[in-house]
């Protein structure tokens, strides 16, 4: 005969100063009961815990306290009643809170774990001295702000406003659907493209619509903790804060941080903004705060150089721009020695894809290397990658255009660099007025006859290895 031993512990009010270790089969907190863990007392759950609806677990006193154990605890209500804001309740395991997390004094540190509020849980009273944060703290040492990857999340049906008290007040353009998930992270997000050395503040939000489709939202309040100590700002200047959204315009295109038009209310520690109304390939909303001085997005997406007849054409695209003065175009015959050949003004600040182009009418033959120097309005600059255009003789046109000025006749020659050409100018009765030969150094080059011409018909002939081109030229009085 097999016997089972079930241990049932029922608590209505109890204070523990040495910590509580639960190894029993069933530990039960009745509704409206109060379990107080003071000073450094820990909550350790290695058994089975039932916290009835309305039961309360309160962490109080000085020093850090820990929630740990091999099993996840589902709390009803949790209180942080620590002595100061430098005392922390530290999660060393996943936690569920289906009632309310009351933050009064002392930070609630999710470290590298998940605090799940599910459909009914809420956060109440968060303040500068009682914050949700994420560090890599353990029982041996305190971790730095933003060093943990833990999150706090909630699920709601068709949510809006400040859902679960997570600090993001938003209004969707259409209903987000049932079972929409809202996640708040406490670590910094890395910039993309040419801004990978920049990081966001120590807060971000991800909304996964229950509808399964991306839906734009108006961000009424994206809260953060600035204040005297600027706990979450991660080196950003509060007045320069700007919201960024992770976007992808078209499958296969880059995923990057797009800057959004933002209004900062420094006195109340929040910004308001909007997500993009354009269709994106991502089925979620991911937003964070960077700043105009430390932006997150990629700017230059592509740079292409093509041989196009007797010129090279450069084309490049930006998906977003922040404080962009413009692009200096540079070329080189060997990718070592560079010369500036032009400048194209940028759009300053932009949230849309912009295409630029530039024609180099005097490329090197057969290879020309190009790069861009992107320059900000504040003088900062960065180089693009180097691209190459290769032109064979088949890429070049052979032709000429007459130029008549002050009774003098000259010609703009189009041809293949390093090839030899012969030129003849004759009158209507076949007399040779001008004869010359030359090796072109560039695909477009001027040749001057230095011969005064009267009114009449003349013939100019251009002779190469492959072609003989002859055209009549009419000179009028």
SULCOR-V986970 format. One line per field, one symbol per residue. phi: phi as a letter, one per 40 degrees, with the letter a starting at -180 (. if undefined). A space follows every 50 residues. Layout:
phi = ???
//
This chain:
phi = .cbbbbbbbbbbaabbbbhbbbbccabbbccgcbbbbbfccbbbbbbbbb bcdgcbbbbbgcgcbbbahcbccbccbbbbbccacccbbbcbacbbbcbb ccbbahcbbcfbbbbbcfcbcabbgdaccabcabbbcaccacccdgcbbc bbaabacfcagccfgcgbcbbccbdcgcgcbbbbbbbccccbgcbcccbc ccaabbbbdccgbcbcbcccabcabcgccfdccfgccdcccacbbcbach dgcccacbcbcbbbbccbfabbaacccccbcccabbbabbaccbcbccbc caabbbcbgcabbbbabbcabbfccibccbbacbgbcbbcbiabcccgba bbcbbbaabbcbccbcbbbbabbcbcccgcaaccccbbbbbccccbcbaa bcbbafgbbbbccbacdgbcbbbbbbccbgcccaaabacccbcbacbbcf bcbccibbbbbbbbcbbbbbbcbcbbc
//
